[in-house]
Amino acid sequence: MIVVFGAGGVVGRAVCAELARAGVAYAAVARHPVAGEATTRLADAFDAAALARALSGARAVINCAGPLRETAAPVLVASMAAGAHYLDAGGEQAVLHALYERHESTVRRAGLIAMPGAGVDCVVGDLASAWAAEHLTSSPERGAAAVRREPAARTGEDRPLDGATPAAVRSEPAARIGEDRPLDDVAVSYVLDDLALSPGGQRALFGTVGASALAWRRDRWERAGGGERRRVNAGADSGGERDAIGHAGGDAITVPRHVAAARVTTYASTTRSAAGAGALRLLARALPLLPRAAGDLLVPYADPDADYGRTRFAVVAQVRRGFDAAQVVVRGRDLCTTTARIAAWAAQRLVERGAGPLGMRAPGELFRAAPALRELAAVAGLTLAPGF
C-alpha cells in the first residue's frame, strides 16, 4: 500500500487519482476528511502518535503536505519508523539540502529509500542532466592522440541491439558519471509560460524569502550570486532564446551525487520579455536580503477556478566538458498534474523493485536516466528532445 500524506491538497488529490487509475492500493491521509475518498486517515505532521497510526501498513509514503520545509522531516522520520520508503512532491532546494544533511543516516539505518523531490523539480532536471552527461562522457574524444581516461559505455547499453528496453529502475548502485574526469558545467533551467501556482506552490515560493540559493562549485555547495543570468533555448514553442535567472532549484543538490562536475547551477525563466527578465533579476537579488519573517506575511491565494493545465514548461539540462557539450530538453504542461504522475510512478516503481540502492538517494541514483524519462514521457505526457 502507498500512503498519500496531504491528500486534501491540489497535488495530493491528483496523486490519489493517479494511483486509483493504476489500480494501486493506497490510503489518503489529511488533517480533515477528503471529498471523494471513501475513508481518510486523519493526522497532522506534528502529531507523532496520529502520524504513526496513519502510516501503519505503508510500503511507501508520498508527502504532498506543504510547506515541506515544516512537514518533510517529521514525515520522513515517521515513514522510516513505519518501514516505508519516503518520497515527497516538492523540490525546494533548502528542504532537500536539510534532509540530506540531517537524515541520510536515519534512512540508511532503516534500510529503506528516501527520495525527496519526486516531482517536475527535481526528477526531470536530475534525470535529464544524467542523460546528457552519460552521452558526453561516452562519446569518443576528439583527436587521434586522445586517450580515454574513464570506462566507456557498452555499445547499445541505453538501447540494446536486440531492441529490448533496459529497466528504468536500478538493481545496483551505479558509478558516478565523470568521476575520473569531471564535467566543467551542469546547468538546469526551468522555462515556464502562463504560470499558475497552487497554494502549496505559492507557500514554497514564499519560503525562499530571506534565503540564499546554493550552487555546487569545486566539490562543495556555495551561495550562488543573486540574479545570475543564463541564455537558454527551449525551442520555438517557448519563444526561442530567452534569459533565465539564478534559481534555488533542487537539482543543484541532487545532481552532484551521481554526476561529477566542477559546477552545478539552476535557473528559471517565467517571462519571454527582456524587461520582465530584468525585473526578475532585481527581485532575485533582493529576496535574500529581506527578513525571513517577510515570507510568513504572504498568504497563498486559492483560486477556485485556477486552470493549472494552462502552464507550459520546459526543463533544459545543459552539460559541458571542454569544447564538448550536450543538452536534453523535456517539455510538458500542468506542473501539478505532471508532478502527481511522476510521484505516483516513482513510488510504484520503488515498491515493485527487488534489490537495489538504499538510503537517501537522488533520482539518478535510483533510476536509469534515459529509460526512466521515456517511461515518464508516456505516463505524464512529456516530450523529450535530446540534443545529440
Secondary structure, 3 states (H helix, E strand, C coil): CEEEECCCCHHHHHHHHHHHHCCCCEEEEECCCCCCCCCCEECCCCCHHHHHHHCCCCCEEEECCCCHHHHHHHHHHHHHHCCCEEEECCCEHHHHHHHHHHHHHHHHHHCCEEECCCCHHHHHHHHHHHHHHHHHHHCCCCCCCCCCCCCCCCCCCCCCCCCCCCCCECCCCCCCECCCCCECEEEEEEEEECCCCCHHHHHHHHCCCCCCCEEEECCEEEECCCCCEEEEECCHHHCCEEEEEECCECHHHHHHHCECECEEEEEEECCCCHHHHHHHHHHHHHHHHCCCHHHHCCCCCCCCCCCHHHCEEEEEEEEEECCEEEEEEEEEECHHHHHHHHHHHHHHHHHHCCCCCCEECCHHHHECHHHHHHHHHHHHCCEEEECC
